[in-house]
């Protein structure tokens, strides 16, 4: 039977963001042995290191927008748990401003 997850706990999102942030340099490095590179097509439509970086940055921007909307009460249907997700240091690392 297929079950749907209504919410993902912020601690898991934080852990995933940290894991990706700590690995992104290896993914983007041209000095990586070919056996350790991300295989093409691992994520549908995201096949090159640059595409992976852009996708991750887009995800961080999305999280920032949701956090802002939750904190400011701009959109009442946005869950306040977005505020528990911490992407500030990762955004700085990826060159994303506020």
Secondary structure, DSSP 8 states (H G I E B T S, - for coil): -----S---HHHHHHHHHHHHHHHHHHH-SSS-GGGS--TTSBTTB-SHHHHHHHHHHHHHHHHHHHHHHHHTSSTTS-GGGGG---HHHHHHTT---
